[in-house]
Amino acid sequence: MLDILKNRRSIRKFTNELVSKEDKEKIIKAGLLAPSSMNKKPVELIVIENKETIERLEKCKKLGTLSLKTSPLVIAVVADSEASDVWVEDASIAATFIQLEVEKLGLGSTWIQMRRREAEEKDSEIAVREVLEIPNKYGVLALISIGHKDEDKSPYEDGDLDFSKVRYEKF
Ligand SMILES: Cc1cc2nc3c(=O)[nH]c(=O)nc-3n(C[C@H](O)[C@H](O)[C@H](O)COP(=O)(O)O)c2cc1C
């Protein structure tokens, strides 16, 4: 697991190659395996491969959408905000599980934050809801862009880790 965690980097440039059906299924399973508070399972995933839709999603946020330009697969991580008061935490775990399975498969991904972000004229969450026809009660956490890596990034090493962030027994 530590090797996967060290190798996972945000990949913002992908090749033209599509993600295979088998890999897609594994990535979806990883998202669905995420635990949720009180096992309420408020998280839902929207799997998007349509190029025009992905282009429309790019316009849902002013900055930070570069990886959508080349990604062949995007998963929107959304959650029923009326089903759980901690849907943000639940959705974050699902998004993380997805990114880790992607790395395990040798693919790359980037988390594109939508909650509390803005498009040109509106809130990013509202903009994504419109594009993907998501009901209002669903919070939109993030889009995960996924594909075959077309950039090299160095894995993290132990020397990169800031152990001063870890305290023992007391703050
Ligand atoms: C909550 C969250 C929001 C993020 N939002 C974006 C984003 O909107 N666009 C983007 O390109 N990367 C985004 N990232 C990726 C971070 O920029 C990236 O994880 C960080 O710079 C560390 O780089 P690494 O992922 O290669 O380790 C986000 C990451 C997290 C955890």
The ligand as a MOL file (V3000), in Angstrom:
LIG
                    3D

  0  0  0     0  0            999 V3000
M  V30 BEGIN CTAB
M  V30 COUNTS 31 33 0 0 0
M  V30 BEGIN ATOM
M  V30 1 C -9.4060 18.4120 -2.0080 0
M  V30 2 C -8.5260 18.5080 -3.2180 0
M  V30 3 C -8.8540 19.3910 -4.2340 0
M  V30 4 C -8.0680 19.4700 -5.3780 0
M  V30 5 N -8.4770 20.2520 -6.4290 0
M  V30 6 C -7.7640 20.2310 -7.5670 0
M  V30 7 C -8.2560 20.9110 -8.7180 0
M  V30 8 O -9.3250 21.5050 -8.7220 0
M  V30 9 N -7.5260 20.8570 -9.8530 0
M  V30 10 C -6.3290 20.1730 -9.9150 0
M  V30 11 O -5.7130 20.1590 -10.9930 0
M  V30 12 N -5.8380 19.5150 -8.8450 0
M  V30 13 C -6.5270 19.5200 -7.6840 0
M  V30 14 N -6.0940 18.8010 -6.6120 0
M  V30 15 C -4.8030 18.1020 -6.6730 0
M  V30 16 C -3.7480 18.8140 -5.7900 0
M  V30 17 O -3.3460 20.0120 -6.4050 0
M  V30 18 C -2.5600 17.8480 -5.6020 0
M  V30 19 O -3.0100 16.6820 -4.9580 0
M  V30 20 C -1.4470 18.4750 -4.7640 0
M  V30 21 O -0.8730 19.5630 -5.4440 0
M  V30 22 C -0.3280 17.4500 -4.4630 0
M  V30 23 O 0.1730 16.8920 -5.6630 0
M  V30 24 P 0.1110 15.3070 -5.9110 0
M  V30 25 O -1.3490 14.9160 -6.0330 0
M  V30 26 O 0.8500 15.0850 -7.2120 0
M  V30 27 O 0.7500 14.6340 -4.7410 0
M  V30 28 C -6.8720 18.6980 -5.4670 0
M  V30 29 C -6.5420 17.8240 -4.4300 0
M  V30 30 C -7.3580 17.7140 -3.3240 0
M  V30 31 C -7.0000 16.7120 -2.2550 0
M  V30 END ATOM
M  V30 BEGIN BOND
M  V30 1 1 1 2
M  V30 2 1 2 3
M  V30 3 2 2 30
M  V30 4 2 3 4
M  V30 5 1 4 5
M  V30 6 1 4 28
M  V30 7 2 5 6
M  V30 8 1 6 7
M  V30 9 1 6 13
M  V30 10 2 7 8
M  V30 11 1 7 9
M  V30 12 1 9 10
M  V30 13 2 10 11
M  V30 14 1 10 12
M  V30 15 2 12 13
M  V30 16 1 13 14
M  V30 17 1 14 15
M  V30 18 1 14 28
M  V30 19 1 15 16
M  V30 20 1 16 17
M  V30 21 1 16 18
M  V30 22 1 18 19
M  V30 23 1 18 20
M  V30 24 1 20 21
M  V30 25 1 20 22
M  V30 26 1 22 23
M  V30 27 1 23 24
M  V30 28 2 24 25
M  V30 29 1 24 26
M  V30 30 1 24 27
M  V30 31 2 28 29
M  V30 32 1 29 30
M  V30 33 1 30 31
M  V30 END BOND
M  V30 END CTAB
M  END
